[in-house]
Amino acid sequence: MDHFDYVDGVLHAEDVPLPAIAAQVGTPVYVYSRATLTRHARVFRDALSILPSVRIAFAVKSNPNLAVLKVLAAEGYGADVVSGGELERALAAGMDPDGVVFSGVGKTAAELERALLAGIGQFNLESEEEGLELAEIAVRLGKTARCALRVNPDVDAGTHGKISTGKAENKFGVPFDRAGAIYARLAQTPGLSMRALALHIGSQLSRLEPLEAAFTKVGGLMRDIRAAGHAVTHMDLGGGVGVPYKAGDVFPQPDEYAAMVQRVTRDWDVTLMFEPGRVITGNTGVLVTEVVRVKEGVGSPWVVVDAAMNDLARPALYDAWHDFAAVAPRGPRMTANIVGPICESSDTFAMARDIDAVERGDLAVFRTAGAYGATMANTYNSRPLVPEVMVDGAKWAVVADRIDPATILAAERVPEWLA
Ligand SMILES: *Cc1c(COP(=O)(O)O)cnc(C)c1O
């Protein structure tokens, strides 16, 4: 459910017609609906309220925009961060450091120190080596780092290979059969307070079974660790719940997910932690684009739009589907290939797709672009960095400026010996 609907034949974000935004900000532009964001945050949180003790840390990487983080902070969300940059964003948005979880296999010494000084709630350690390095820093600073050990449960998430993270061959977490021994060693290391196991098996999961299998497996490990005399007071179940990108796709609903978690964790006696990203932000955004021209093709015509793989990378990276719709459809349909202007064949959003018939100058949207959209944007082909807008009822504001190629060029230098 979202708040992008047609009113008198024109697509609106809440009460704002998208052409009004395009006229002032230009295209391409991401448009987020605050009402949709709030709704998704509440639906997920309310679904989990059947569980006894819950902390939710929004996966910042899915949409790190400051205004988005502000909205989620107000809904009581913490943050799952994977870099020093994301940590600074979460703090800048006013998120309580205690609700911040730091994940990732490559946290540097400087990042670990900064996060310790900021007083974050939990470090999700991805190796014994990382734990020992963090312990040294904590002892030097006179701090104690609250930690989870991320375990690789060796479960196939059944999603795209590039967003699978829970198979033994993936780089994430420690091997399942070594986790007990590593936890025990780290639990005895000064500077660390081991309190949890963590897992995250992948993103855009369409079924609950792999999650259930992974949770069950890690629950068994938790019992073994407790039996060996170590405390486990928290369990971090990660993110990964998928969203429908295509009309007709059926995905697990938050209440089904919560019921499954309740069933598996009934006797765990822990605070459960969650790291949702896509399921919160996916539906909250569209990417508005303008048709540059329609070019004749061998099979279908090419609809060349002014958005490209640098603005929305998911189709090029993961063969992902985004619904495409005209902002003011005239009625007829066409079969077309939708592509951007970048000089790569991977700059393709859709092939032989049945779409609203469009012409040069028409506005259109790629839907469900609120997660892993603007956050992955870059300036390839010396294109601008795409701007972002947030709508709230009849109000709207630019929440990230377009960064022009001239600004980027100004940061480059020609060395004297080339001049
Ligand atoms: C990416 C990521 C998430 C969020 O994944 P979604 O599929 O967006 O819910 C959660 N936890 C970790 C550790 C991640 O890397």
The ligand as an ORCA input file, in Angstrom:
! r2SCAN-3c Opt
* xyz 0 1
  C      21.262     -4.921      4.100
  C      21.149     -5.384      5.501
  C      19.909     -5.350      6.154
  C      18.630     -4.903      5.494
  O      18.191     -5.752      4.494
  P      16.745     -5.549      3.835
  O      16.656     -6.631      2.853
  O      16.731     -4.203      3.215
  O      15.746     -5.665      4.936
  C      19.876     -5.755      7.478
  N      20.995     -6.175      8.129
  C      22.183     -6.225      7.525
  C      23.362     -6.688      8.287
  C      22.300     -5.845      6.187
  O      23.498     -5.902      5.586
*
